[in-house]
C-alpha cells in the first residue's frame, strides 16, 4: 500500500491522517531473498532479538520467521522522557515454490542478521545443457 499522499503541517490534520491512514510497514521485519543455482537465501534483520527468542518454521511450503523482542529491563523506567524501542512479536512468512526437506534448511543468527539457506531439490537446479555441433 502506498502511504497517504496528503501531507499537512497542521498538527490536528497530521494526527487525523496518521489515525486513518493504512498501517505502516515501519515495524515490518526487513528480509532480503536471494536465489542462486543451489538455494534460496533469506536474510532477515532482527536487531535486539536474542537467539532463544527466534524460530524458523516450515509448514508445507510456507517458511515462517518468528521472533520476540524482549523489553529492556531498566529499574529506572520513571526517568525516561521518551521511549521508541519496544517489545513486540515479529512474524514473516514466505511461500517456497519447490518442495523442501526441513532437515536440509540451515539457519544462522549473527550480529542481528538471521540467514536461512533453503536448498533447492536436485530436479530444480538449473543446468546448462551442452549443445553438440554437427
N, C-alpha and C positions, 0 to 999 in steps of 0.2 A: 504494500500500500504506500502511496506517496504521502509525504507529510502535508499538513494543511497549508494550502497556498496563500492563505490570508495571514499577513503579519501586521501586528499592531504594536505601537509603543505604549498605548494606554494600558495601565495595569489591570483594570477590570476586564477589558476586551481580551487581553492576553490570558487571563485566568479562565474566562469562558471558552476560549479557543483550546486551551490545554485540557479542560474538562471534557469537552465534546469532540475532540479530535480522535482519530484512530489510535490504538495503542502503539506506543513507540517500540522500536526494536533496540532501544538504547541498552536494555538489560539482557538482550539475547546473546547467548554464548557464541562467540565468533568461531567458525570452523572452516578451514580450507580443506578441499578434497582434491587430491592429485591422482592421476591414473597413469600407470606405466604398463609395460607389456605383461608384467607378472602380478600386479596387485593394485588395489585401491588403497590410498594412504590418506587418512583423516588426521588433521592436526587441529586440536581444539585449545583455545585459550581458557585456562582455568586458574587465574591468579588468586592466590589466597585460599585455595582449596587443598586440604590435606589428602594424601593418597588413600587413607582409610575412609574418606567421605566421597570417593569416586567409584562408579561402577560402569562397566560396559556390558550391555546385554544384547543377545541375538535371539529374536523370536521370528522363526521362519527366515524371511529375507530382510527383516527390519532390524537395523543396528541402532541401538539407543545408548546415548551417553547420559548418565545421571550423576548428579553431584549435589552437595550441600555445603554452602559457605557458612561456617560457624561464626557467630558474633564474637567480636573481640572482647575478651573478658578484661574489664578495667574497673577497679574498685572505685575510681573517682569519676563515675559517669556524670555526676552533677556539675562537673567543671567544664563539660563540653558546651560550646556555644552553637556548633553546627555539626551534624553527622550526616555523611553521604554514604559511607561504606555500610552495607547492611548484610544481614544473613538472609539467604534465600536458597530455594531449591532451583537447580537448573536441569533442563531435560531437552535434548535434541535428538531427533530420530531421522534416519535416512533409509531409503529402500535401496538394497543392493540388487542389481539386475541379473545376478547369476547365483546359483546355489553355493552356499558357504558351509564349510565344516567349522563349527565353533572351536574345536581343538586346534585349528590352524591359525586362528586370529592371534596376533601379538599386540600388546598394549604396553606403553611405557609413559610414565609421568616424570618429567624433569623440568625444573625451572618454570613451573606454571603452564607448561605445554603438554597436553596429552596426545601422543602419537599412536594411532591404531593402524596396523597393517592387515588388510584383508586380502589374502592371496586368491588369485583367480584359479579356477579349475583348469587343468591342462587343456581341456577342449576349448576354453575361451581365450587362450593365449594366442595372440595374433602372430602368425608365422609367415615369413616371406617364402613364396613358392618359386623355386628356381625355374627359369624358362630355358628349355633346350632350343638351341639354334640348329636348324636342319640345313 
